[in-house]
Amino acid sequence: MPMNAARFPLLNDYQRDFPLVSRPFAAIGAAQGLSEAEVLEQYRHWQQQGMVNRIGAVFAPRRVGASTLAALQAPPERLEWVASRVSAHPEVNHNYAREHAYNLWFVATAPDALRLHAVLAAIEAETGCPVISLPLVEEFHIDLGFDLAGGGARRQPVAAVPSLEQPIELTREEQGLMPVLQEGLPLEPQPFRALAYRAGLEEGRLLDLLGQWLERGILKRFGVVVRHHELGYTANAMCVWAVPEGEVSALGERLAAEPGVTLCYRRRPMAPHWPYNLFCMIHGKAREEVAELRRGLGERLGLDAFPNELLFSTRRYKQTGARYAPQAPRADADPLRQAAHG
């Protein structure tokens, strides 16, 4: 995809460290030699083209609410229909077909474990397909952004972050902010003011809370969330291994530091259906590129000594932000916004 070099940092660099200030697009413009209007125009264009999903919060898995990776075996002739039923649930934020007997994989999030269980049970009842649920145990590298610059540089060593047995308990004020953040920032000069109005907060307080959530690990990051497929990374595969429990953490940390690994985590296996506990994702611009990266990982880390599988994605049915709370009502009656746009 041709990319103006002067605009490239807007897409790549602000996936993390997005400025949490009243006029963030003006701050980005000042840093990049662009006007606030030019920055906003560019982000609007990328969003219309589908290259940017949203600009906003990426919640850390299992820090708030409940979430899981799940899969089912849909009869091939019913796959499209089953996928549509799964995607219809607002709690499902990612839904992909993959090359495997378990051919439909999705991520579900909910306010609590009871609601999550109810969603999975409803999907089973609607589709007639048993669902396996593979909750997170340890994260090694999850959603810190998608490096579009590439270069193949090896990342710094990482330390495993155990999943919390119980999610962090949010205050009532924080709970009110959750649904507001799920849609992402409105692309206007003072987007945090609009979110603050919807959450019943002062803008300064909302910005303080976002900073605190990043420090506490409730948010993985706040910034531009890109769609890798629209940016040319059309091949991706989920790589899985069944590693002895005593070795999986150390291997996961090494795997996460490898170039080309975009996600890496340990999940609870579900015997006898799914024995694999170590997962990573590899994205590339061609299937052969992904397969070669996978071969290199297996050789360098000795992973091919363990049972393993390679599941290429064949279709993306849904890709949205996680929803841990019901959608917040729109607040078009904000008098400050009406005055600014009037």
Rosetta blueprint (number, residue, H / E / L):
1 M L
2 P L
3 M L
4 N L
5 A L
6 A L
7 R L
8 F H
9 P H
10 L H
11 L H
12 N H
13 D H
14 Y H
15 Q H
16 R L
17 D L
18 F L
19 P L
20 L L
21 V L
22 S L
23 R L
24 P H
25 F H
26 A H
27 A H
28 I H
29 G H
30 A H
31 A H
32 Q H
33 G L
34 L L
35 S L
36 E H
37 A H
38 E H
39 V H
40 L H
41 E H
42 Q H
43 Y H
44 R H
45 H H
46 W H
47 Q H
48 Q H
49 Q L
50 G L
51 M L
52 V E
53 N E
54 R E
55 I E
56 G E
57 A E
58 V E
59 F E
60 A L
61 P L
62 R L
63 R L
64 V L
65 G L
66 A E
67 S E
68 T E
69 L E
70 A E
71 A E
72 L E
73 Q L
74 A L
75 P L
76 P H
77 E H
78 R H
79 L H
80 E H
81 W H
82 V H
83 A H
84 S H
85 R H
86 V H
87 S H
88 A L
89 H L
90 P L
91 E L
92 V E
93 N E
94 H E
95 N E
96 Y E
97 A E
98 R E
99 E L
100 H L
101 A L
102 Y L
103 N L
104 L E
105 W E
106 F E
107 V E
108 A E
109 T E
110 A E
111 P L
112 D L
113 A H
114 L H
115 R H
116 L H
117 H H
118 A H
119 V H
120 L H
121 A H
122 A H
123 I H
124 E H
125 A H
126 E H
127 T H
128 G L
129 C L
130 P L
131 V E
132 I E
133 S E
134 L E
135 P L
136 L E
137 V E
138 E E
139 E E
140 F E
141 H E
142 I L
143 D L
144 L L
145 G L
146 F L
147 D L
148 L L
149 A L
150 G L
151 G L
152 G L
153 A L
154 R L
155 R L
156 Q L
157 P L
158 V L
159 A L
160 A L
161 V E
162 P E
163 S L
164 L L
165 E L
166 Q L
167 P L
168 I L
169 E L
170 L L
171 T L
172 R H
173 E H
174 E H
175 Q H
176 G H
177 L H
178 M H
179 P H
180 V H
181 L H
182 Q L
183 E L
184 G L
185 L L
186 P L
187 L L
188 E L
189 P L
190 Q L
191 P H
192 F H
193 R H
194 A H
195 L H
196 A H
197 Y H
198 R H
199 A H
200 G L
201 L L
202 E L
203 E H
204 G H
205 R H
206 L H
207 L H
208 D H
209 L H
210 L H
211 G H
212 Q H
213 W H
214 L H
215 E H
216 R H
217 G L
218 I L
219 L E
220 K E
221 R E
222 F E
223 G E
224 V E
225 V E
226 V E
227 R L
228 H L
229 H H
230 E H
231 L H
232 G L
233 Y L
234 T L
235 A E
236 N E
237 A E
238 M E
239 C E
240 V E
241 W E
242 A L
243 V L
244 P L
245 E L
246 G L
247 E L
248 V H
249 S H
250 A H
251 L H
252 G H
253 E H
254 R H
255 L H
256 A H
257 A L
258 E L
259 P L
260 G L
261 V E
262 T E
263 L E
264 C E
265 Y E
266 R E
267 R E
268 R L
269 P L
270 M E
271 A L
272 P L
273 H L
274 W E
275 P L
276 Y L
277 N L
278 L E
279 F E
280 C E
281 M E
282 I E
283 H E
284 G E
285 K L
286 A L
287 R H
288 E H
289 E H
290 V H
291 A H
292 E H
293 L H
294 R H
295 R H
296 G H
297 L H
298 G H
299 E H
300 R H
301 L H
302 G L
303 L H
304 D H
305 A H
306 F L
307 P L
308 N E
309 E E
310 L E
311 L E
312 F E
313 S E
314 T E
315 R E
316 R E
317 Y E
318 K E
319 Q E
320 T L
321 G L
322 A L
323 R L
324 Y L
325 A L
326 P L
327 Q L
328 A L
329 P L
330 R L
331 A L
332 D L
333 A L
334 D L
335 P H
336 L H
337 R H
338 Q H
339 A H
340 A H
341 H H
342 G L
